[in-house]
């Protein structure tokens, strides 16, 4: 928010928060209770807001993967061709 004067930043933050909440997927608590497992299977990166009587009571977010879980995740999908330590161009360090 480099171009926004300091006195307006809290208003801009509030507006952005309101817009974010308006876009978020919402579900009533009773409906969430009925379909909890199916909802969790389809949970997007933004999560969902659970409401009671139209008021937000909680937000359900997916757990973020740690980088350690990503190591080896593409093992079956990547094929290595050639020598990984070579550029493929012969050279002599003394030249």
N, C-alpha and C positions, 0 to 999 in steps of 0.2 A: 504494500500500500504506500509506495514511495510518493505518489503524487497527491495523496489525500492529506489535508492539514490535520494536525494532531487533534484539534477540537472536534472534528467530524468523525474520527476513527471509531469511537464507540458507537455512533449511530450507524456507520457502515457495517461494523461487526454485528450489531443487532439485526440489521436488514439481511445480511448474508445468512445469519443463523435462522431467521424466519423463512427465507427462501429455501434453505436446505431442509428444514423440517417440513415445509409444504410439499416438497418433492419426495420425501421418504415414504416408503410403503408403510401403511398402517393397518392394524388388524385389532379387532375387539378381543378382549381377554378370553371370553367364552369360546370364540371361534379358534383362537390360538390353542386353547386347552384341548379342543376336539381334534385338531389337526396338527398337533405339535411335531410329531416325527416327520410328516410329509413336508411341513414348512421348513424344518431344519435341513432336510435333504436338498431343498431348492433355495436355501438362503444365499442371497447375493452379497457382494462385498460391502454394500451400504447397510445391510441388515434390515430389520423392521422395527417399528415402534408398536408396542402393545398398549392398547388404550382400555380404560374403564370409564364408561359413561361419557365417552368422547374426549377424555383427558388422558394425555400420555402418562403412563406409569413406569414404563421401562423400555429400554432399547436392547434388542438382541443382535449381537454382532458376531461374525465368524472369528474364530481364533486365527491369528496371523501365523503363517509358517515361519519357522526360524530358518536361517540359511543352512544350518546343519542338516535339516530335512531335505534340502534341495540337492545335496551332494549325491551324485549317482542316480538322480531321478530320471535322467535321459539315457541311461546306460544301454537300454535295448533299442533306442531310436537313433543312435549316432554310430556311424562306421568310420574308422580311421583308415585313411589310405596314405601310405608312405611314411616317412620319418618325421615325427613331430618336432624334432630338435634341429632339423635342417631347413634352410631357406630354399633349397633346391638349386642354388646357384653356387658353382664351385668357386673358391677363392683361396688366396694364399696370404697369410698374415705378414709375410716378409716383403710383399710388394709395396 
